[in-house]
Amino acid sequence: MANLDRAGLTLAAWDAASDGRRRELAAEVAAHVGGRLVDVEVDAQGDQVHRVALVDVRGAHMVLVPGGTVTLGWDPTRGD
């Protein structure tokens, strides 16, 4: 994880990082947008559990959501 930085911040890399590294990255991202890191906490939605960073930007609370490539929308070929 030593090479993990803002540019390569995907959900998989975020999940694999140590708590300390997640805090460092979140603080860096927060500072980049003029904010400050408030906390990193566990968030569970259904069967997914991830750590999320809470960021304060001039009084507005934001959540850092590392991502990746996704497909949005309904796929009629899936049949669900």
C-alpha positions in Angstrom: 0.0 0.0 0.0 3.0 2.3 0.1 2.2 3.6 -3.4 -1.5 4.4 -2.6 -2.2 8.1 -3.2 -5.2 10.3 -4.1 -4.9 9.5 -7.8 -5.0 5.7 -7.2 -7.6 5.8 -4.5 -10.1 3.0 -5.4 -12.5 1.3 -3.0 -10.5 -1.9 -3.2 -7.2 0.0 -2.3 -9.0 1.9 0.5 -10.4 -1.3 2.0 -7.0 -2.9 1.9 -5.2 0.0 3.5 -4.4 0.2 7.2 -6.5 2.4 9.5 -3.5 4.7 9.8 -3.0 5.0 6.0 -6.8 5.6 5.5 -6.6 8.5 8.0 -3.5 10.0 6.3 -5.2 9.8 2.8 -8.5 11.2 4.1 -6.7 14.1 5.8 -4.8 14.8 2.6 -8.0 14.7 0.5 -9.8 16.9 3.0 -7.0 19.5 2.9 -7.0 19.4 -0.9 -10.6 20.6 -0.9 -10.1 23.2 1.9 -11.5 21.0 4.7 -10.4 18.9 7.6 -10.8 15.3 8.5 -13.4 14.7 11.3 -13.2 11.0 11.7 -13.0 7.6 9.9 -15.8 5.3 10.9 -17.4 2.0 9.9 -20.4 2.2 7.6 -22.6 -0.9 6.8 -25.2 -1.0 4.1 -26.7 -4.4 3.6 -23.9 -7.0 3.3 -21.3 -4.3 2.5 -19.1 -2.9 5.3 -16.5 -0.2 4.6 -14.7 2.5 6.5 -15.8 6.0 5.4 -14.0 9.3 6.1 -16.1 12.2 7.4 -14.8 15.6 6.2 -15.8 19.1 7.3 -15.5 21.7 4.5 -16.4 25.2 5.8 -19.1 23.7 8.0 -20.6 21.3 5.5 -20.1 17.7 6.4 -19.0 15.4 3.5 -18.1 11.7 3.2 -15.2 10.5 1.2 -16.3 7.6 -1.0 -13.5 6.0 -2.9 -14.7 4.4 -6.1 -13.8 2.7 -9.2 -15.4 1.6 -12.5 -19.1 0.9 -12.2 -22.0 0.3 -14.5 -25.0 2.4 -13.7 -28.6 1.7 -14.7 -30.8 -1.2 -15.3 -29.6 -4.1 -17.5 -32.5 -5.8 -19.2 -30.4 -8.8 -20.1 -29.8 -9.7 -16.5 -33.4 -10.7 -15.9 -33.6 -9.6 -12.3 
